[in-house]
């Protein structure tokens, strides 16, 4: 069994679990703690992002559609991957927090955030993104979109805020947020 835990430490996100939000969901920073036969794993927890849908009384059709699409297109390097899914209101019914994690899905945590975040930060810092990096980013987005279209999916909300920047350095990107996709 894998348990999700919120990272509310100062090292996590300053005591706040929310690291992003969209129209129907919040993105939370979380740690995965493995358990084997009821005992906590000695391995270091892995930090991930958890997209938690706000409509917690029912599992919305849109959420299931987004998860289905993401699991069907996860085998491309420029498409964000779903690592796990929770369709329950709460994983730990004994937790005093009434909804530690509602329905949603687990993804890799991208510490640099979205391309929009990176563009805003570089502008604020007075840094110019090199033209070869700009071309590479555009080509990766096109590769990901071409892959989606070949699978008969339309993203329908492609923008810098829905493109994640992978890793601490470099310009590898992944298309995310398939909530509007068909």
N, C-alpha and C positions, 0 to 999 in steps of 0.2 A: 504494500500500500504506500502511496506517496501522499504526503500531507503538504498543504500550502500554508505558509505562515506569512503574515504581513511583516514587512521590514519597517518598523517605525522608529528605528534608532537614528541617532544623529548621523551615523555613517550611511544610513539608507537614503533618506530624503528629508533630513531635518525634522524628523518626527511626524511627517505627513506621508501617508501611503500613496496619495494620488500624484501621478507624474504626468498625466495628460487627461484630456476629456474630449468627447465628441458629442454628436447630437443625441445618441441613444446609450452611450456607455462612458465609463471612466476607465482609465488605464492606471493600474496600481503596481507599485514595486513590491515584489514578493520574493521569498526564499523558498526553495524546495528542500524539505528535509525528508530523507528516506527513512523508512522504518522497516525493520525485519523482525517478525515474530513479536511485535509490540515494543521493541526496543529501538531507540533512536540510532541512526547511523552515525558512525564516527567520521564519515566523510564531511568535508566542508560543505555547507549549504550553497546551492547554486542560485544566483540572482537572475530573476526573469521578470517579464512584464505580464500582467494579467489583465485582459480586457473584460471588465465586469459590466454586464448590461444592467441598466437601471430598473427595468421592468421585472421585478423579482417575483411577483406573484404567479406568473406564468412564464414559460419559456417561449419568448416571442418567435414567430415565424421568421422574422428578419435575421435573428441570431442564428437559427438553425441553417438558414440559407447561406449566411456568411461563412459559417464553419464548414458546410458542405463544399462550397466553392474553394475555400482555402485548402482543404484536404485533397481536393482533386487537382490542384495546380501547384502543390508544394515542392515539386521536384525540379524547380528552376532556380538558379542562383540569385535571380533578381526579384523573387517573390517571397514575401515573409512567410514563415512556417508556423503552423499550429503544432505545439508540442504536447498539449493535453487539453481536455475539455471537461467542464463541470456543468452538469445540468440540474444540480440540486441547489436549494436555497442556502444551505449551510453544510460544510463538510464536518464540522464538529459541533454537534448539538449541545454539548456541555459548555461551550465557550460563552462567557458572559456577554461578549459582543454578539448581538442578535443575528448579524449577517457578516461573518468573517469574510466569506466570499460567496457572492451570489452567482447565478448562471453566467458563464463566460468561458474564455479560453486562454491558455497559457502560450506565450510567445517568448522568443529570445529578447532579452533586454538590450536596447541600443543606447549606451550611455550618452552618445552625442545627440540623440533625439532624431527629429525629422529633418529633412533637407531645409524646410522653412526655418527651423531653429538654427541650423548651421549658417544659412544665408543671413539671417538677422544678426547673429553673433559676429560673423566676419565683417559685415557692414559696420557694426558698432565699433569693432576693433580697428577699422580702417584697413582691413586685409583684402586684397584682391584674389579671388580664386583664379588660378591659371587657366588659360583658354583650353589647354589640352585636358585638364580635369573637367571643365564644363562640357566639352565634347564627349568625354568618357561617361559622364553622368547621363547625358542625353541619350547616348547609345545604349546604356544599360536599361534605362527606362523604356526605350523603344524595343529592346530585346524582350523585356518582360511583357510589354503590351502585345507584341507580336505573338508570344507564347500563349497569352490569354486568349487572343483572337483565334488562334489556331485550334484552341479547345472550345471555341464558340461561346466565350464569355466576354462581356463588356464591363469594364470597371466603372464607368460613368461618373467618377469623382476624382480623376487624376489631378493632383496638385502637389506642390512642394510639401505641404503638411501631411500628405499621405504617402510620402516616400521617406523611408528610414535610412539613415547613414550607418553603415556597419563598421564596427571596430573603432578603436581610439585614433587611428590615423588612416590616411588614404581616402579614396572616394568611391568605395563599393556601396551601392544602394540597393534597397529592396522595396518593391511596391507593397503597400499595406492598406488596411481599411477597405474591406470588400463589402461594406454594409449597403452600398448602392448598386452593387454588381448584379448583373443578370446573365 
